[in-house]
Amino acid sequence: MQLLEFQAKELFREYGISLLDSISSTNIEDGRKHAKQLGYPFVIKIQVPVGGRGKAGGIQKMSK
């Protein structure tokens, strides 16, 4: 079974595994709104079912 990160987090929460707060955004406008809700620092990750997203630039750390 292959899961995206947000799907795995949903399963973890169902079983009582604690996780850091996160919000899934589907477009840039929502992403900006969610970033303000979370505050700094935060991490933006693309959700793709392939390996190597970090090396491809799919993970960005944002700090003020």
N, C-alpha and C positions, 0 to 999 in steps of 0.2 A: 504494500500500500504506500502510495506517495501522498504526502500532505504538504500544503504550503504552511509557512510558519504560523499564520493567524489561525489556521485550522487546528494545528497541533496545540496552540495555546488554549483554544476553546475546550479541547479534550482534557488538557491538564487542569483547567479550572473546574471542570465537571468532577474530577477526582480529588479536588481539594489541594492541588499543588500550587503553592504561591508563586506569583509572577509579578514582575514590575508592571506598572500601568502602561497601557498601550492603546492606540487608536488606529484603526484601519481606514485609510482615505482612498477614494477611487479617482480623485482628480486634484489638480493643483489648488483650486480654491478651497476645497475641504481640507487639504493638507495644511494650508496656511492657518485656517481657523483652528484646526486641531493642535498645531504647533503652539499657538498662543495659549490654549487650554493646558497643555502639558508643561509649558515653561522651559527655560534653558537649564542645563544642556539636554539635548534630545538627539536621537539617531533616526535617520530616514533610511528605510530598506525597501528595495523593490521586491515584489513577491513573484518569483519565477521558479518553475519546477526544474531548474538545472543547477549544477554546481558551478562554483567560481564566480558568483555574483560580486563578491568583494574585490577580486582582482579586476573585474570588468567595470568597476566604479559604481556598483549598485548599492553600496552602503556609504552613507555620508554622515559624519558626526558634526552636529551643529552646536556651537557655543557662542555666547555673546562676546 
